[in-house]
Amino acid sequence: MSDALPVAAASGLGGAAAYVLAFTAWGQWVLLSRIWLPLTGRLPWDTMAFLDDAYRRGVLRRRGAVHQFRHLRLQHHLARTYREEHGGYRPAHFS
């Protein structure tokens, strides 16, 4: 009977953690942005350190909560790479 309490506590904590990660907006954000994107190489592990380093080097510009790459050639390169990876991409047309 004494072994049942730690097993039950661990099961309860594990179940609660699984629920939070799977069924809440915060949990899904953590899984996607903090775990999945860095694991697949699409985002640095420490995103804020990356953005701060790019800002200090003069490659990135900050305007409030928005970050923008300063150099036009880099912007075009990133846009072209995105278009090549996403074949159905079409730019927006405003009339």
N, C-alpha and C positions, 0 to 999 in steps of 0.2 A: 504494500500500500504506500510506502514511503517513496517509491520510485514513480508513482503516478503523478504526483504534484509537479515535479520539474518537466515531465513529458507534456502534461496538460498546459502548463504555462508556456512552454516553447511552441506548442501547437497553436495556442491562442494568439501569441505574438506574431507567429508566421502567417497565420490566416489574416490577421488585421493588416499586416504589412502588404500582403498580396492584394487585399481588397483596396487599400489606399492606392497602390501603384496601378492597379488595373481599372478601377472604376471611378476615379476622381480626376478632374482636370489637372490638378497639381501633379498627381502621380503619373499621368500620361505625359505631361510636359517633362518630368524628370526622366522617364524612360526614353523619350525621343531625344531631347536636346542634350541631356547630360550623359547618356549611356550609348544609345544607338548611333547617333551621328558621329561622335568621336570614334567609336569602334569601327565604323565603315570608312573613316578617313575623310568625311565631309565637313567636319568641324574640329578645330583644335580642342584638346582637353580643357585648357584654361582659356576660354574665349575672351574674357575681359583682359587678360594679360596680353593676348594676341592683338586686340584692338588698341590697347595702350601703347604697345611697342610700335605698331604701325603709325599711330598718331605722333609719337616722339620722333620717328624717322621722317616724318613729313609726307607720308604716302596717303594718309587718311585725314579727312577733315571732319570735324564734329560741328553739328548745328543742333543744339538741344539734345534730343534722344536719337537723332539720326546720324549715321556715319556714312561718309561718301568718299570713294577713292578719288584723289585729286587729279591724277593723270588721265587724260582722255584716252591715250592708247591702252592703258590698263582697263579702263571702263569698256572699251570696244572689245578687247580680248576676252574679258569675262562674259560679256553679252554674247559674243560669237560662240564661246564654249558652251554656254547654256543652250543656245539655239541648236547646236549640233547634237547635244545630248537629248534634247526634247524635240523630236522631229515634228510634232504637231503644233509647235509654237508659232503663233502669228502675232505681230505687234498690233496694238490697239489703233483703230482709225477713228478719229473724231470728225464729225461733220459739222 
